[in-house]
Amino acid sequence: MKTEKRKFGDFGERIACNFLIKKGYKIIETNFFCKYGELDIIVSKNNELFFVEVKTRSIKDYVNYPENAVDYFKKIKLQRTAEVYLNKKRIKSIFYSFSVIAIIIDMNNKMAKIKFFERV
């Protein structure tokens, strides 16, 4: 059973996927899990792979910028998880980057503010 927090996060990830598709990215995979953590969205564009971390907040719970949740320790986890992904998929010699999509959702006005940090 998914928690409300997980459902809200999944909603943000769907918004992020649609945003990325409109920007010309191809969705490769979502929600890749391993012992180090999760990669929310994996996309490609122009022969480059992007590991996208999505941070979603509600306007009513908004205290800090969502992107600030991707700190040094989170970046280390993302790097380790990406290495597992690349090894598991036997992907070699491809340029890859990490991206962050920060989303603030206002459910009352049915709006989402999206900030995209293509390379972090």
C-alpha positions in Angstrom: 0.0 0.0 0.0 1.4 3.4 -1.0 1.6 6.1 1.5 0.1 9.6 0.7 3.6 10.9 0.6 4.6 8.3 -2.0 1.5 9.0 -4.0 2.3 12.7 -4.0 5.9 12.0 -5.0 4.6 9.8 -7.9 2.3 12.6 -9.0 5.4 14.9 -9.1 7.3 12.4 -11.1 4.5 12.1 -13.7 4.6 15.9 -14.0 8.4 15.8 -14.4 8.2 13.1 -17.1 5.7 15.1 -19.1 7.9 18.2 -18.8 11.0 16.2 -20.0 9.1 14.8 -22.9 8.0 18.3 -24.0 11.7 19.3 -23.8 12.7 16.6 -26.2 14.0 14.0 -23.7 13.3 10.3 -24.2 12.2 8.4 -21.0 14.4 5.3 -20.6 13.3 4.1 -17.2 11.6 5.3 -14.0 12.0 4.3 -10.4 15.2 2.2 -10.7 16.0 0.8 -7.2 19.1 -0.8 -5.8 20.7 -1.1 -2.3 22.0 2.5 -2.5 18.8 4.2 -3.4 16.5 5.1 -6.2 16.9 6.9 -9.5 13.6 8.7 -10.2 13.8 9.1 -13.9 16.4 8.1 -16.5 16.3 10.0 -19.8 18.4 10.5 -22.9 18.9 13.4 -25.3 21.6 14.0 -27.9 23.5 10.8 -27.0 23.7 11.7 -23.3 22.1 10.0 -20.4 20.5 12.0 -17.5 19.7 10.7 -14.1 16.9 12.9 -12.9 16.1 13.4 -9.2 12.6 14.8 -8.7 11.7 16.8 -5.5 8.0 17.7 -5.1 6.5 19.9 -2.4 3.0 21.2 -1.7 2.6 24.9 -1.5 1.1 24.5 1.9 4.1 22.5 3.1 6.6 24.8 1.3 9.3 26.0 3.7 12.5 25.4 1.8 13.3 25.1 -1.9 12.8 21.5 -3.0 16.1 21.4 -4.8 17.9 22.0 -1.5 17.0 18.5 -0.5 19.6 17.3 -3.0 22.6 17.8 -0.7 26.1 16.3 -0.8 25.0 13.0 0.8 22.1 12.7 -1.7 24.5 13.3 -4.6 26.8 10.5 -3.3 23.8 8.1 -3.2 22.7 9.1 -6.7 26.3 8.6 -8.0 26.5 5.1 -6.5 23.0 4.2 -7.7 23.9 5.4 -11.2 27.0 3.3 -11.2 24.9 0.2 -10.3 22.5 1.1 -13.1 25.2 1.5 -15.7 26.8 -1.8 -14.7 23.6 -3.7 -14.6 22.6 -2.4 -18.0 26.2 -2.9 -19.3 26.3 0.6 -20.5 29.9 1.8 -21.1 31.5 4.9 -22.5 28.5 7.2 -22.5 28.4 10.7 -21.2 26.0 11.1 -18.3 24.8 13.9 -16.0 22.6 14.3 -13.0 19.6 16.6 -13.1 17.1 17.9 -10.6 13.5 18.9 -11.2 12.0 20.8 -8.3 8.2 21.1 -8.3 6.0 23.1 -6.0 2.3 22.1 -6.4 -0.6 24.3 -5.5 -3.5 21.9 -5.4 -6.1 24.7 -4.8 -5.3 26.4 -8.0 -4.3 23.2 -9.8 -0.9 24.7 -10.7 2.7 23.4 -10.6 5.8 25.5 -10.6 8.7 23.6 -12.1 12.4 24.4 -11.9 14.8 22.3 -14.0 18.5 22.1 -13.2 19.9 20.1 -16.2 23.3 19.5 -14.7 24.1 19.5 -11.0 
